[in-house]
């Protein structure tokens, strides 16, 4: 069977429908009045949203956000998805201080997967009812655009119905500017015609350059992330949007991040959903502590009220755990995201949580909602009744082995999604400190990895 993907006008390019812009709420209103207006659909300005985030009572925030969620989406239903996160390479030159996943080229733990290896992982995912694969990796300057074109085309040839949700605005910007020296619009068009269906909103972290200078100074600036996202939407491809909270940002900067996303959605109507997740500090150079469940829930509620033009908000059970993820369903969330048949990035930074389809359904039903399995476009594939068990995979499919780390033995650790190396996962900062402690030498400046010979 011939599968036509390149340049096809009939390919599914499903953009969310435009939504009317609500009237702005006056900044002089009391907290309670502002919450009531936001719950009814009024538009929060940044100043009012920051004031609510800082001072509004937690349960009143929850009530307003939940009321808004019920008005925008099916009030009795919570969705989830079955997909697999496949990290095609961990080679990266951007050196983000919050990342425990990346390795430099030539390092013993560096890898890049071949098309055939990724096709095998896609086959395993399809066998477990996955409707989508999420493909992300590092900023690898040794991978030309032809690598991605061949990969996406091969997936579409082998699995025509499998949705390719791949890369991110940072990866696409890197491919365009650093690797190919081509306009972003041209690169997006080529990837789309090769088989790309939609783009995850990764690499956003916090869209304020002060924060990016502190945690990822080599990464694209906030304006570039937003511009690349606009180019993706103009090409007919929807994206998601994300926020990583709990590191170097202020509450006002979280709100500014949300304001910028709302501005893009007003322009392009291309955001399918918003996902907020918490920084995981283990084995990273940045280090620090995890933020609290209360902080996550407050910020999530403000996101629902601030993002009045984004229908779907996804709670990150992977980083905050099942209980906080379940609570988020009363703080504006209508979606629990993916079962995640594989996850390696935040797992290596210490996210200890794993789940399976049956557990996500139980979480949803115990919170008083009907569970529904969806696809990437949020179209409903299956609605579960409370007594339904047939066809639900009860394996901890989050522990399917990923590629592992070359040079170490993969180990499926209890309670952990994805794969970590045998023993303690290592970041460059952690390894340097351990070596200095073992030798008794005083701490010194980290020695950078030498550039590999071409």
N, C-alpha and C positions, 0 to 999 in steps of 0.2 A: 504493500500500500504506500502510495506517495503522500507524504505530509507536506503541505505547502505552508511555509511560515514567512519566508522573506518577502517583505513588502506587501503582504496581503492586506487589502482593505477590510477584509472580513474578520481579521483577528480580533479577539476580544480585548478591547481597550475600554475598560469600564470605569469611567470617572464618576465620582459622587455628584448628585444633583446639586445645583446652586441653592443656597438658602438665603432668605431675606436677612438684611442686616438690621438687628434690633436697635431701638433708641438707646443712647448712652445714659447711664445712671449718673446723677449729679454727685459730685465728690463730697458735698456738704451733708448728705443724708446720714442718719444714725446707722450703727451697725445693723440693727434689726431691720430697719427700713431698707437698707441696701441689700440685705440677704433676701428679703421678700421680693424686691424688684428683680433681682437676679434669678430667683427661682421661677418667676413669671416670665422670664425671657428678656429682661432688660440687659443692655450691654455694660459690663464693668469696665471702667477705665483702670489704668495701671495703679494709680494712687489708691483708689478704693479697694482694689483687689489685694494690694499689699497690706492695707490696714486690716482687712478681714483676715488675711492669712496670719497676721501677727496677733490679733486681739479677739476675734470672734470665738464664742464658746464652741468647743469641738462638736457637740451634738447638734447645735443649731446649724453649723456648717454642713454637717451630714444631712440634716433635714432639707436644707435648700438644694444641695447637690442632688440628692435622691429625687426630689420633686422635679428638678429639671431633667434628669435622666428619664424619669417615667413619662414626661411630656414628649420627649424626643424619640424614644425607642419603645419597643414592646415592653410594657411595665412588668409583665409576669415572666419574662424569658431572659435567660443568660446564655450566651453562646460560648463555644470553644472550638478549637480546630485540632486536627491531627496533621502534623507535618514533621519535617526533620531539618535541623540546622546542620549544614555541611560546610565546614571551614576548609576551603580549597587550598589555602596556604597560610602558614603562620609567619612567613618572611615579611618583615616590615622595616622601613627606614624612618618611621615617624616618631618612634620612641616615646609614646605617651606614658606619663608617669603613673597613671592609674591602671595600666594594663599589665596583666601577668601572662598574657597569651603569646605575645610576639617574640620572635627570635630573629637575630641577624643572619643574613646569608652566610653560609659556611659554618655556622654553629652546629654542634652535634645534634641538637634537638630541632633543627629547622626541617621543614618539609614543604613540598608542593605536590598535590595529588594530580594524577593523570586523569584524562577523560574517562578511561575505562574504570579506574577506581571509583570515580564519582558515580558512574552509571550503575555500578554494583550497589552502592549505597542507596541510590534512587530505587533500585529494584527491591531492596529490603524494606524501604519505606512504603512502597506501593503495596507490598504484601501485608503491611499492617494498616491498610486503609488510608494512608496519607494522600491528601489531595494536592499537596504543595511541597516544594523543597525550598528552603531559605539558604542561599549560597553567599557566604561572606568570607573575607580573609584580610590579610594585611595589605599595606601599601607596598607592593612588590614591583620595583621598576624593571625587573627582568621578565615580566609577563606582558607581552604585547596584546593589543586588542584581539588579535587573531586567536589567542588562547581562549578567550571568553566566547567569541563567535563560534568556534569549533565546539566548545563545551555545550552552549545553549542549543545549538543546532542538533547535536547528538542526543541530548535529552529529549527534544521534541520528536526526533525520529523514532527513538526507542519507546518513549512514553508520551504519546500525543496529548493525553488528557492531564498530564501533570503540570501544574502551574509553576512557573519559574519566577520566584520572588527573590531577587538577587542583587548583590552589590549594595551600595549606599551612595548618597551624594558625595561623601568624601572619597570613596573609591573611584567613582566615575570622574570626579574632578581631577583626581591624581592621574588616571589613565589619560584623560584629555590633555592636561597641561604638562605633566612630567614625562609621560611615556610616549605619547603620539604627537604632541604639539599640534593638536587639532582643536577646533571649536567644540565646546561641550555639546551643542546641538547636533553636530555631525556624529560624534561618538555615541550619543544616546540613540540616534536614528539607526546606526549600524547594529547596536546591541538589540534594539527592539526588533529589527528585521531578522536577526539571527534567532530570536525566540524568547527574549526577555519580556515578561508579562507585567511585572510591577517591581517597585524598588522599596526595600525597607528604609526607614528613616534614621538609620544609624549614623554615628559620628557627630550628632548634634551636641551631645553632652549638655552644656549650657551655652546658648547663643549670645554670649557677651564676651568681647575680646579680652577684657581683664581676666576673666576666668580661664579662657583658652590659653592666654600667655602663661598662666600659673601651672596648668596641668598638661597642656599639649601645645607648646609653642611652635612646633614644626607643622602642625595641622592647619588645614585651610581656615581662614577667618570666617567669622559669622556671616558676613555679607555674601561670601562666596558659597557657603553651604546653602543659603537661601536662594541665591541665583541659580545654582545647579538644580535645586529642587524645582524651581519655576521652569527651567528648560526641560526637565523630565516630564512635567505636567503638560507643557506645550506640545510634547511629542505624543501625547495621548496615553501616557502611562501614569497610573496612580501611584502614590507612595503612602507610607505611613509616616508618622512623626514620633520622635522619642525625646525623653529628657532623663538624664542621669543626675540624681540629686544626692546631696549629703557629702560634699567634699570641700570645695573652696568658694562656693557661691553664697551670696546673701539671699534672703527671702525676696527682696526687691528684684534681684537678678533672675530668680525663678519666674517671677511674674513677667519680667521683660521678655524672657524666652517664650512664654505663652503668648504674649502680645504679638511678637514677631510671627509666630506660627499662625495666629488668627489672621494677621494681615495677608500672609501668603494665601491662606484659604479663601479670603475675600476676593483675591485676584484670580485664582486659578481653579478653585473647587476640586483640587486633586488629592486632598488628604483623606484616605479611607478611615484612619483611626489614629489615636494618640496613645502611646505606651509610656508610662512613667516607671522608672526602676531606680533602685538605690545603689550607690557606689559600694563595691565590695573590695576591702582594702588588703586582704591577705596576699602575700607574695608580690606586692607591688612596690615600686619605688616611692610612691606618694605616701603609702601607709595611712595612718589615721584610724578612726573608729566608724562603725556603721551607725547610720542615723536611726532614730527610734520609729516604732510603728505609728505613734501618734503624729510625728512629723510627716511621715509618708501620707497618712490619711488626710491630714489638713491640706497638704499640697495637692493631693488628688482631688479633693472636693473643690478647691479653687480652680483646678484645671477644668473640671466639668462646667463651672460657672463662667470661666473666662473664655473657653473655647466653645462659644455658642453656635459656631458654624461647623463643628466636627461632630458627627453623630455618635461615633463609637469610641469609648475609652476602655483600655485594657489594663487590668491589674496584673502586676508582675509577681505572681506567686513564687516564681523561681528565685527572686532575690529577697522577698520579704517573708516568704513562708505561706503555708496553706491558711493559717488562721487570719493573718492580716489580709491576705488576698481575699479571703471570704468576707471579712469586714468591709473591704473596699466596695463590695457589691451594694452596700448601703451608703456609700460615700460618692456615688456617681458612676461607678463602673457598670457596664452592661456586658462585659466579656472577660473571660479568664485566660484568653490567649491559647497557646498551643500545649498539647501534651509533651512536645519536644522529644522526639525519638532519639535525638542526640543533641548535646550542647557542650561546648568546650571552653568558651571564652570566659564567662563569669564564673564557671565552675572552677577554673584554675585560679581565680581570685578569691575563692572561698565560699561561693554560694553553695550551701549544703543540701538544697531541697530537690527532691525528685517526685514524680507523680506518674499516674497512668490514667487512661481514659475513665475507668470506673471510679477512681478517686476524685477526678474533676467533676464528674456527674454527681457524686455524693456531696461534694462541697457545695455545688449549686443547689441541689435539692434540700440539703439541710438548712440553707439560708432562706428557703421559702420560695424558690424559683423553679421554673421548668427548664431543664437543660436541653440545648439544641446544638447539634454539630453543624458547623458552617464551613464555607470555603473562604478563600482570601478576600473575595469581594463582599463578604458578609451575607451571601445568599445561603438560606437554610437548606441543608442536605437531609437532616434527620432530626425529628423531635422525639425526645425520650419520655416515656411514661414512667411513673415512680416504680412500677413493678417489672420494668423491662430489664433483662439481663443478657438475652441472646445477642451475640455479635459484638459485645463490649469486651475489648481486650483488657484483661486484668493483670497482665504482666507489667512489671516496671520497665516499660519500653524506653524510658528515659535513660536506661543504662546500656543501651546498645553501644558497642565499642565504636568509637570514632577512629581516626587514623592513628591515634596514639602519637607519641613524640619519638622521632627517630633517635636511637641511641639509648632508649630506656624501655622497660617492659610496661605496657599498659596494665593498669589495675582498675577493676571496677569496684570502687569503694562503696560500702554500704551507705545508703542515704544520699548519694551524690549522683547527679545526672552527668552523662558523658564519661570521659576518661581522663584520668590524671596519671602522671608518671608514678612508678613505684616509689614509695617513700614520700618525703615532703616535696610538694611542687616548688619549683624554684623560679624566682625572679632575679634579675641581675643585682639589684640592691641587696636582697636577702643573701645571695651567694657571697657577695663581697663582705658583708658583715660577719657571716659565719666563718669565712676564711680568716678574717682579721681576729676574730675572737679566739679561734683555735690556735693561732700562731702567737697570740699575746701582743700583736703589734697594735699601735694606736690607729684609730680610724683615720683614713686619708681620702683624698679625692678618688672617685671611681675611675678606673682606667677604661677608656672606651675600647670596644672591639675594633681590631684593625680592619680596614676595608679589604675584602677578599680580592685576590688577583684575578683579573679578567682572563 
